[in-house]
């Protein structure tokens, strides 16, 4: 499911569960006087002043008929449960947001995604994507290092897949769908999307193709639920977990859909701000975030300025994030890939549905599948970042990002971008040879980066 997004929408001192009346992600303590248990408990992400003590947050939430499930004091973000329908208004719409409430209200169906999976049969050249960015040449220099950990923030990774079993680090993996208790005690499970992404990064070579950095370790950090939603509270948990568990690079092949609701109606700034704080914290801990720009084939620069705080692609649009667009085997922007001058940092292989040439990688059950999407492009960049981290173990997030951009192969805007041959241009590429809206700084290049 390339780029999961819907059209709507151990030990760590950070993830401390609140005292719940019963177990489970939506357990809520007995209601305070004056509170109304009018609906099934809903989960909210709530903003506080960064540095606020947990006890302070718990008191304020309790006064407004809620219960803190997880709290991140460093960034002032809490995950709160409440069965009172007035909780969000009591906290304030500029501080509290429930993605669950929005989804229930919209009655969004899983099949409505504009980013549905695009699958093709295996083509005659199953390694075109690795050759396109010179991975075989880079492997003559380095194949990565088990000291480097890439966090796959996604729908989970199949830790039993033969090509990934040695790479998955259970101790650094987490289930952030339950942010109050994310730690795993067994190898992670996952669906096709997360396992496919992980394979592009670090699959062991099975003779028909492996990952970009096959000696790299993988942390499966689940932030996408079974319906394909990435709620802001799960994304926050994922980035905070990565920051506190020795992850070097994070791959985010998803968009937080509730951060974009304002593109079509009055939205909330809370989801974007919560994730922004978490990404900034991870970056400050030298975690480099690589993110897909999306499969909506839209010019991200055309969003009106007044809507940008709630319309931008999150996390791809955030400061410090390396945003990635997709190209096909001909190194031309894939028709589905979003774009925009200043919105794209790099391009990478994502495949082209028109030519039936997608990216082959691992899926659960020891199998393989060919999928197209910017979800497939981003992990190529994350894999090259892992190779760079192996070559430069002293480099932090900013230095790794700079090395990625410096090693990119410039791609110029196509002179003719008429994909459907109807005589009109399907997208307008703005910029110049070394930096433009289709490819950013260019096509990621593993050989150039590590050499």
N, C-alpha and C positions, 0 to 999 in steps of 0.2 A: 504494500500500500504506500507507494512513494509519497513522501511528505504527508504525514498524518495531520489532517486539519479538517474541520467541518465548516460548512458555509456560514453557520451561525457566528456558530462558534467552534557490639561493638562497642563500640564505645565512642560516644561523642557527647560533649557537654551541651550540644545544641538541640538535639532531638530528645527532649525529655517529656514523657507522656504526663498529661494532667491526671488528677485523681478522678477516675470515672466510676460511675455507679455500676457499670457492667463493662464487659470487654467488647472490643469491636470498634471500627473506625467512626461510628456515629453514636456511640454511647454518650448519654447526657445525664448529668447529675439531677437530683430532684429539683424541680423548679423553685426559684425564689418567690416570695410573696409578691403577687401582682403580675407574675408572668403567666402567659397563656400557652398551653400545649395544643396549639391549633392545627399543627401539621406534623408530618413525619420530620424528624430532625434533618436539618440542612447543614451543609458544611460551607463555611465562609473563609475567605482570606481577609485579614484585618491589618491595617497599618497603624503602627504606634511610632513614637519618636525613637529613632535609633538609640540603642543603649538603655532603653527603659527596662527595668527589672521585671522578671516574669511575675513576681507577686503583685506588682503594680498593674500589669496587664490583666491578670486574673481577677483582681478586685473590680476593675472597670468593666470587664466583660460580664462578670456575675451580676453587677448592678443593672445590666441591660439584658439579662435573661439568657446568657450564653455560658459556655464552658470552654476553656482553652484546652485543646488537644495536643498541640505542639507549638513551640515558641522559639524564635531565633532572636535573641537579645541584640546581637551585633548589628542587625539590620532593622530591628523593630517591626518584624512581621510575625503575625500569629495565625494559626489554623484553629478555627473556632467552630463548635457545633451549637446549634440552637433549634429548638422546636417552636419557638415563639415567632409568629409571622412578622412581628414588628421589630425584630432584632436589628435588621439592616438599617432601618430608619433611625433607630435609637443611637446606633454607632455613628451614623452619618454616611450618605452615599459616596462621599469622598474618602471614606476610610474602610468601608466594608463592602464586599462583593461575594455573591454566591453563584458560581458557574452552574451548580446543580439547579438552582432556582431558575436560571435563565433557560437551561435546557428543558426543564419541565414546562416552562411557559411556552416555549417555542415548539414543543413536540417535534424536535429534530430527529430525523431518522438516519440511521447509519449509512444508508445508501445515497444520501444527498450530497456527499462530499464532492467537491470539484477536483479533489486530488485522489480519485479512486485509483486503485492499482492498475498499472498498464503492463500486461504480461505478454511476452512473446516466446515462441519456441526457440530452443538453442540455435544459434546461427553457425555458419561455417567457421567463424573466427571467434572463439569464446574468450580470447585474451586481448581483444582489440583495445579495451579500455586501459589495460596495464601498459601495452606498448605505446599507446597514444601519449602517455605522460612519462615514458621512459623508466618504468619501474624495473625491468630486467637489468638495465645498465646501472641503476642505483643499487641493486642488490649485489653488484660486484664490489660495492663500497661498504654497504651495511644493509642488514635485513631487520634492523631494529634491535631492541634490547629488552629482556624481561624486567629490567629496572624501570622501564617506562610503562605507565598505565594510561590507557585511554578509556574514559568513561563514556559508555554508549547510553545516553539518555533517550530512551525509546520505549517500545512495548515489551521489552524483555528479550533476553538472549537464551537460546537453547544451549545450556551448559553441557549437554550430553552429545552434541554434534561432534563426530569424530575429528573434524577439522578445527574445532574450537575448544574442545575439552581441556587441552593443555594450556590454553590461553586465558580462560576465564578464571578470575580471582574472586572466589566466593566471599572472602573477608572484606573486600572492597565493593561488593555488589549490594544492592538494596532494592526494596520494594517501596517506592515513594508514593504509591497509591494509598499507603497507610503511613503517613508521615510521623505519626506518634510512635510507631514501632516498625521502622523500615529494615532493620537488620535481618539478614538471611542466615539460616543455619543449615542450608542444603544448597546444592548447585541450582542456579536459577532456571526458571522455565520461561519460554518466550514464544511469540508467534513469528510469522514469516518476515514481517517488516524489520523488527529488531535484530533477528538472526541474520537476515540478509545484509543489513548495515554492518554488523560486527564482522561478517565474513570478508567484506570489502577491505576492512581495516587490517584484520589479523589472522585470517584463515590460513592454516597450514596447507602447503601445496600438495594437492592430491594427484598431480601429474597433468591435470587439465587447467590448473590455475589456482593460485592462492590469493592471499591478501597483499596489500601494499607493504605492510610491516609485519611479517609473519612471526617474528620473535617478540612482538609486543604483548603485554598483558591487557586483558579486557575487564573492565568493571561493568557489569550489567546493572544499570540504574533505571528501574522501571518508572516511567512518568506518564505513559499513555495507557488508558484503560481499554477494556475489551471492545468498547464501541468506537474506539479511535480518537477519543478526546484527550487532550493534554490540558488539564485544569491548572490554574496558576499556582495553587497550593502544592501540587505534585511537582511542578517545575521548580518552585522555590526550594523544596526539599531536595531535589536532585542536584541543583547547583551547590547548595550548602553542604550536602553530603560529600560531593566531589572535593570541595574546598578543604574539608576536614579529614579526608581519608587518603591523602597522598596521590590524587589523580593529577596527571600532567596536562592532559588534553581532554576536552569534552566535545563529543559530536552530538549535535542537536538537529536531527532530521525531522523536526516537527515545528508547528507554529501553535502558540497559545491562542486558540480561536477566540476566547472571550476577551482578549486584548484588542480585538479588531471589530467588535460589535458596533462601535461608533461610526464605522464606515457606512452603515446603512440606517442607523437610528441613533438616538441619544445613548451613548455608551458610558462606561465607567473608566476613569483613569486608574483605578486600583489595580487591576491585573497587571498592566504594564509596569506600574511603579514597583509592585512587589517583586516581579521578576527582575526588573532593572537593578534593584538593590542586591538581590541574590547573585546576579552575574557580576556586578561590581565587586562584591565581596570575594567571589571566586577568583576574579582577575587579580585582586590585591594579594591573593595567596598563590599567585603565579600559575593559575589554571588558565590555559588558552581555550577559548570557546570557538568552535567552528559550527556554522549553522547554515542550513538550506534557506534560500530566499523564497521558495514556494512555487507551486505549479499552476498559479492562476493566470499565467501569461499576461500579466498586467505591468504597466510602467509604474513602478512604485513612487516615482517622483511626481505623479499627477494627483496624489492625494492632497486636497486643500490644506493649507498650513494650519488652519484652525482645527482640523480633524486629526492632525498628525499624532498628538499624544495618545489617541485611542485607536488610530487606524494603522499605525506602523506594524511591519512584520516583526513579531517578537518570538524568539530572541535575536533574529538576524539583524534587526535595525539598531540594536543597542551598542553603546560605546564599548570598544575593546573586543568586539566579536568579528571574526573573519566570515563574511557572508559569501555564499557560493551559488553561482548559477550553473546550469547544465548545458553541455554540448553533446552532439552526436558524433559518430565515427568520422564525419567530415570536418570536425572542429568548428561547426557552425552552431549558434545558439539553438537549442531544442525548442520547438514551437511552444511547448507547455511552460517553459521556464519564465518566471517573472524576471524583471530587469529594471534598469534605471541608473543614470549617471549619478555616482555618489552612493548608490545603494548596493552595488555589487563590488566585492573586492577581488574575487578570483572566479574562474570557470574551471570545470572538471567534467569528466565523462559521466553523463547521466543516461545516455541512450536516446534513440530516435524511433518513435513508434511507427513513423511513416515507412522507414526502411526495415522495420522488423529487427532492429539491432539494439537490444537492451543490454543490461549489465548482468552477467551471470554470477551468482553467489549462493551462499549457504541458506537453507531453510530447515525448519525442524524435521526430525526423523532421519537425519543423515542424508537428506536430499539437497538438490540444487534447483534454482529457478532463475529465469531471466526477467528482470523488472526494470522499468524506466522511471526516472523522476529526479528531481533535485535532491531527494533523499539519498539517491545513489551517488550523486556528485559530491556532496559534503564529505562522506567518509573517505573518499580518495584524498581530499585535502587533509583530513584528520590523520590519515595514514602517513602522508608525507611529513606532517608535523611530528609524528612519532619517530620517524627516521631521523629528523633533525634533532629531536631531543636525545636520541641515542648518540648522535655525533657530537652534540654540544650539551653535555649533562649540566653544565653550569648556567645555561640560558633560561631566562624566565619567560613569562607569557609574551611580553612586549617584544623581546628579542626573537622568539620563535615566529611570531607574526611577521616581523620585519624580514626574516630570512625567507619565509614563504613568498612574500610579495616580491622580494629581490630576485628570487629564482624563477619567477613566472615567465612564460614565453608569450610575448605580446601578440595579440590577435587584433587585427584591424576590423572596423565595421564592414559588414558585407555590402558590396555595391548594389546587390539586388536581394531583398529578403521577401520574396513572393513564394511562400511555401505551398500555397494551394493553386498556384498558377492561374489566378483570376485577373492578373494585370495590376493588382494593387499591392502595396507593401503591408506585410502583416505586423510589423513593428518597426519603430523608428529608433535606430541606434545613434546616440549622440556621443560626441567626444572625439578623441584622436587616437593615433595608432597605439600608444602605450598606456592609454587609460580611457575607457569608454563604458557606456551603459550596458552593453551586452556581456562584456568579459572582464570588466574592472581592470586590474593590472595585467590580466592575461590568463593563459592556461597554466594551471599548476604543473610543475615539471620536477619530478623526483630526482632525476640525474643532476640537473642544474643546482637544485637546492642543496643536496648533500655533497656535491662535488665542490 
